[in-house]
């Protein structure tokens, strides 16, 4: 039995009807509450390892928006270590995967990049 939980980063309907809304308000909008801070911290903790960040970047920038593990595993660590890091990214809700034959394909969860960008984007000054 797994004790991991995917992060509730996005509301699929969005708060304003325009699509997915991030888990948390932009940092410049208001202070985060404890739950929002915990959610954001899990996401950034998963990306806090250089190998995980490289793998996440490789998937996000791969043609077609998804990547076979066979195309992204050259990050200077062994294959079991790559699998471990990809698992951590999946547990954080940042990646999803699909097995096709003997290979596993990874993709960034829909709107994750936009949610992370919105969190870190400063509100425009008036």
N, C-alpha and C positions, 0 to 999 in steps of 0.2 A: 504494500500500500504506500503510495507516494504522499509525502507531507508537503509537497510544493504547491504553490498557488500562482497562477498567472496574474499579473498585475492588471487591475481594472483601469488601464490608461485612457480608454476612450469610451464615450457614450455613442453608440452607433448612430443614433438619431441626431445627436448634437443638441446643444442647449438653445441654439438660435435657429434651428431648422436648416442651417447651411451645410450640415455634414457633421463629421466627428469633432468632438470637443475634447481637449486634453484633460488629463486627470486633475490638473491644477491650474490656477490662474497664472498669467505672466508674473514673474517675480516683482515687477515694478508696479503691479496693480494693487496688491494688498499683501500683507503677511500671510504665509501659508498656515493653515491649521495643522494639528498634529497628524491627522490621517493623510492629508495631502503631502506633507513633508515625508512621511514614511513611504508612501507610494513613489514619490520622485527619487528618494534616496535608494530604493531597491533598483530602480531603473539605472541610475547613474553608477551604482556599485557594480552592476553587471558590466557596464562599459568602462569601468575603472581599470581594467587589466589591459595592457597594450595588445596582447594577442587577441582578446575578445573584441577590442575596438577594431583591429585589422580585419578580423573575420566579419564583423558586422558591416564594415565599410565595403568589403569585397562583395558581400551579398547585395547590399543596397545599390552599389554602382554597377553590378553585373547587368549585361544586356538582357532585356526582357524582365528585369526585376526579380529574377530568381537565379540561384546558382547551384550546380551540382557540387556536392562535397569534393568530388574528384577535381574540380576546377579551382577550389579555394583553399586547399589544405597545405599549400606551400608557404607556411608562415614561420618556419624555423623550429617547429616542435614536432614531436612524434604524432602519428595518426591517433592513438588513444587520447593524447592531450588535446588535439583538435576536437575530437568527439566530446570530451569533457567540457570544453569551452562553449561549443555549440549548444550543448545541453543547458548550460547556465544561461545562455542568451534566450533559449526557449522558455526556461522556467521563469525568467523575468518578463515574459510576454513580448519580447522584442523581435523574435523570429518564430516562424512556423515552418513545418517541414512536411514532406510527402515522399514516401518510398515509391520508387519506380524501378521495378526489377531489382537489381543488386545495388542501385545507387539511391542516395537520399538527396532531395532537392530542398533548398532553404529559400525562404523569402521573408522580407521585412513585413511585419504585420501592417495591414492597411492603416494609413494615416499616422504611423508611429513617428516618422520623420517630421511631419507637420506638427504633431503634438509636442515633440521635444523642441522644435524651433519656436513655437508659440510660447512655451514656458520660459525660454531664454530671451525672447524678444522684448525690448523696451517699448513701452507705450509711446506713441508719437507725442511730441510736445505741441502744445497749443499756443 
